[in-house]
Amino acid sequence: MGIVGLSSTAVIFLAVGAIVAVGFAAALVWLVAKQRPAAKPDIPAGMRPGPADEVLERRLIERFIGWNLVFVIFFAAWLPVVWFLEPSTNASDAVALTEESVLRGEGWFAISDSSNPTGFGCARCHGPAGAGGQTVPFMDGFVNPPPLNDVCGGETTGHPLIKSLDDIRATIEQGREGTPMPSWSVEYEGAMNDQQIDDLLNYIITIQKEIPEEENVCINPVTEDGGESPTPGPTDEGAETS
């Protein structure tokens, strides 16, 4: 009787509400049914198929490509920096190598003892630090080998046969006939290899007294014709023996 008494408008709203309620309930049922996982075979985890090789390889390839791109960008930015710093790096390396060579040369020059077992004893004849003043027996008498701390002065400091650094090298390598100076290079049956002679030359250069640059034959070799080298060069005839 209550329903009959309702107006037609109220009946319409009631019907629409019922339809909406039924639709909402049906939607809920559909969503719940959709989210429920489908039944799968009961397969142990260790036997279930994994990702395909294509999927796994794609991940690795993408990772490698990404890192390669990072490295390319890094080196593209770093190489100009290295190129710009290379001259100063080479200069500092050269200085460090020369300093190490001088230290080794100082050891070669010194007399061999317990603290310096590898010394060749140049100081025994030429004095500590090449200052001279040593008297050594030779032939039937005694001689005073020249100091080496002014040898780069050449003729101006009493070394007329020294006209360049090559003359100093030749004297060390081949010795000097008629003097106590023996040949030191292994090429002439001596005891020093080329590196040790280079070290010794670097050390001798550092112990020079103050010599004007224009008179320093170690950096300004004498080019005009005058005098001979103390010994023949390695390519000259008869240079095989000291």
Phi and psi in degrees as a GROMACS rama.xvg file:
@    title "Ramachandran Plot"
@    xaxis  label "Phi"
@    yaxis  label "Psi"
@TYPE xy
-67.286  -36.8415  GLY-2
-69.9888  -39.8639  ILE-3
-62.2661  -34.2522  VAL-4
-74.4066  -8.2054  GLY-5
-77.1807  154.186  LEU-6
-77.8247  163.117  SER-7
-62.0039  -34.1266  SER-8
-65.163  -43.6953  THR-9
-64.5892  -36.982  ALA-10
-63.7919  -41.2962  VAL-11
-62.4829  -47.1345  ILE-12
-61.4561  -37.0977  PHE-13
-66.3124  -40.5336  LEU-14
-66.6948  -42.976  ALA-15
-62.464  -41.3835  VAL-16
-62.3262  -40.2417  GLY-17
-64.5937  -41.308  ALA-18
-63.541  -42.6032  ILE-19
-62.8436  -41.5726  VAL-20
-64.1242  -42.0072  ALA-21
-65.4985  -40.9355  VAL-22
-64.3615  -40.5438  GLY-23
-63.2196  -42.6638  PHE-24
-64.8954  -40.1337  ALA-25
-64.852  -37.7388  ALA-26
-64.4349  -40.966  ALA-27
-61.6623  -43.5969  LEU-28
-62.4871  -39.4745  VAL-29
-67.8081  -40.8222  TRP-30
-64.473  -42.4231  LEU-31
-63.7017  -41.472  VAL-32
-67.1823  -34.2869  ALA-33
-70.6641  -39.0262  LYS-34
-75.6706  -17.6524  GLN-35
-70.4163  122.992  ARG-36
-63.673  144.255  PRO-37
-69.5275  148.855  ALA-38
-64.8498  130.369  ALA-39
-116.657  155.418  LYS-40
-62.4953  145.492  PRO-41
-80.7472  84.3604  ASP-42
-108.136  133.12  ILE-43
-58.8559  151.698  PRO-44
-60.4814  -36.9529  ALA-45
-70.9094  -14.2697  GLY-46
-106.632  -1.87165  MET-47
-74.8824  143.104  ARG-48
-65.9426  138.473  PRO-49
-91.7311  -172.609  GLY-50
-62.7665  151.278  PRO-51
-67.4715  154.4  ALA-52
-56.9904  -37.5953  ASP-53
-60.1261  -41.036  GLU-54
-67.0497  -45.2433  VAL-55
-64.0454  -44.8367  LEU-56
-64.5854  -36.9763  GLU-57
-62.1669  -39.3658  ARG-58
-63.3427  -45.4102  ARG-59
-64.9535  -43.1492  LEU-60
-62.0151  -42.9404  ILE-61
-63.9407  -37.3727  GLU-62
-67.0377  -45.0535  ARG-63
-62.7726  -43.0208  PHE-64
-61.9547  -39.6065  ILE-65
-63.0844  -45.7978  GLY-66
-67.4386  -37.1976  TRP-67
-61.0788  -39.9065  ASN-68
-63.9683  -39.3875  LEU-69
-62.3467  -45.8116  VAL-70
-65.5742  -39.0946  PHE-71
-62.1666  -43.8651  VAL-72
-64.3384  -40.8474  ILE-73
-63.225  -48.9241  PHE-74
-69.8441  -32.5873  PHE-75
-63.7889  -32.1413  ALA-76
-84.7066  -29.4017  ALA-77
-83.2221  -35.1019  TRP-78
-58.5296  -43.1854  LEU-79
-61.7485  -34.1198  PRO-80
-65.7359  -43.9567  VAL-81
-62.4604  -43.1065  VAL-82
-61.926  -40.3044  TRP-83
-68.126  -35.8891  PHE-84
-88.3047  -8.0328  LEU-85
-59.3101  -44.4116  GLU-86
-58.8387  -45.341  PRO-87
-69.1031  -34.3591  SER-88
-65.0535  -44.4225  THR-89
-63.295  -39.6446  ASN-90
-64.5905  -44.5235  ALA-91
-66.9728  -35.5602  SER-92
-64.8424  -41.053  ASP-93
-63.5852  -40.8888  ALA-94
-63.1845  -45.3759  VAL-95
-62.7834  -42.0543  ALA-96
-65.7614  -38.5002  LEU-97
-66.1014  -41.4542  THR-98
-61.6954  -41.303  GLU-99
-64.8037  -39.4601  GLU-100
-63.3506  -40.2817  SER-101
-62.6017  -42.5199  VAL-102
-62.5005  -41.5346  LEU-103
-65.6212  -41.7842  ARG-104
-61.5463  -36.6816  GLY-105
-61.5963  -38.4664  GLU-106
-68.2079  -40.6376  GLY-107
-63.3193  -37.5511  TRP-108
-69.8033  -33.4785  PHE-109
-71.7724  164.226  ALA-110
-73.5355  141.993  ILE-111
-72.263  129.363  SER-112
-151.111  -170.56  ASP-113
-64.6269  -30.3709  SER-114
-86.4541  -15.9142  SER-115
-141.23  71.3591  ASN-116
-69.5466  -12.2434  PRO-117
-101.584  9.37979  THR-118
-67.9863  143.167  GLY-119
-94.5127  -5.21227  PHE-120
77.7733  28.5037  GLY-121
-59.2298  -32.9467  CYS-122
-66.9832  -17.6805  ALA-123
-63.9413  -33.9289  ARG-124
-102.235  -39.9539  CYS-125
-95.5861  1.10201  HIS-126
84.2581  157.663  GLY-127
-57.6835  134.893  PRO-128
56.6417  24.6133  ALA-129
68.5113  23.6797  GLY-130
-81.5819  -5.25848  ALA-131
76.1728  -160.167  GLY-132
85.1822  6.4661  GLY-133
-98.4706  141.378  GLN-134
-112.422  127.353  THR-135
-127.574  147.209  VAL-136
-71.628  141.566  PRO-137
-153.905  129.632  PHE-138
55.8267  -121.257  MET-139
-102.452  15.4766  ASP-140
-151.94  -150.8  GLY-141
-129.458  148.816  PHE-142
-132.235  160.055  VAL-143
-113.333  100.334  ASN-144
-57.9115  145.793  PRO-145
-70.0047  154.476  PRO-146
-68.1686  156.591  PRO-147
-112.302  -2.58565  LEU-148
-82.0253  5.65158  ASN-149
-136.421  17.0672  ASP-150
-66.2557  -26.4228  VAL-151
-72.6542  -6.55534  CYS-152
-79.6057  -11.2688  GLY-153
61.1227  -134.446  GLY-154
-63.0634  -31.5764  GLU-155
-68.1815  -19.9642  THR-156
-116.275  22.1078  THR-157
89.5005  19.9549  GLY-158
-124.555  71.4093  HIS-159
-64.2021  -23.6512  PRO-160
-85.5626  -8.53154  LEU-161
-95.8203  110.294  ILE-162
-118.332  -4.95702  LYS-163
-165.211  170.512  SER-164
-64.3914  -29.0358  LEU-165
-63.6824  -31.9561  ASP-166
-67.3439  -37.6855  ASP-167
-64.5762  -44.0049  ILE-168
-60.1392  -45.4546  ARG-169
-62.1725  -38.2275  ALA-170
-64.9651  -41.4459  THR-171
-66.7704  -44.6667  ILE-172
-67.4524  -47.554  GLU-173
-104.997  -9.27089  GLN-174
77.0171  -172.511  GLY-175
-136.972  120.557  ARG-176
-63.7859  139.373  GLU-177
82.635  10.2209  GLY-178
-134.755  169.567  THR-179
-72.5394  -4.84396  PRO-180
-72.4776  110.929  MET-181
-86.4828  172.39  PRO-182
-80.3263  136.373  SER-183
-110.486  -17.3823  TRP-184
-76.389  142.769  SER-185
-62.1119  -24.175  VAL-186
-65.2994  -26.2506  GLU-187
-115.959  35.507  TYR-188
64.5406  31.9999  GLU-189
-98.1143  -164.547  GLY-190
-110.495  -8.4071  ALA-191
-103.777  138.701  MET-192
-88.1295  177.193  ASN-193
-61.5948  -40.0158  ASP-194
-64.7028  -40.9747  GLN-195
-65.4786  -36.7669  GLN-196
-67.9506  -40.2352  ILE-197
-60.3042  -43.273  ASP-198
-60.4676  -42.9031  ASP-199
-64.3076  -41.0887  LEU-200
-63.1749  -43.0899  LEU-201
-61.3066  -38.8438  ASN-202
-67.5167  -43.9816  TYR-203
-59.4958  -38.2729  ILE-204
-62.143  -36.0749  ILE-205
-76.1479  -18.407  THR-206
-97.6023  8.9873  ILE-207
-67.7269  142.158  GLN-208
-68.3519  173.918  LYS-209
-67.8221  108.649  GLU-210
-117.638  129.216  ILE-211
-54.4808  142.168  PRO-212
-57.1249  -39.1279  GLU-213
-69.6132  -17.1281  GLU-214
-103.479  -2.03938  GLU-215
-84.3544  102.513  ASN-216
-73.6291  -13.9897  VAL-217
-70.8879  -28.4934  CYS-218
-110.958  -18.7004  ILE-219
-130.155  80.3861  ASN-220
-59.0214  146.797  PRO-221
-73.9949  123.046  VAL-222
-103.796  -23.6777  THR-223
-72.6886  157.981  GLU-224
-72.5083  123.157  ASP-225
175.847  114.192  GLY-226
79.9253  171.856  GLY-227
-123.683  160.09  GLU-228
-66.3701  154.355  SER-229
-61.2526  -28.1777  PRO-230
-142.912  159.02  THR-231
-66.0244  152.788  PRO-232
-70.2566  164.273  GLY-233
-60.118  -24.4105  PRO-234
-95.25  -3.98098  THR-235
-76.7138  157.136  ASP-236
-65.1784  132.359  GLU-237
85.8798  9.58578  GLY-238
-82.6819  -3.44566  ALA-239
-70.3875  -23.2152  GLU-240
-119.429  149.897  THR-241
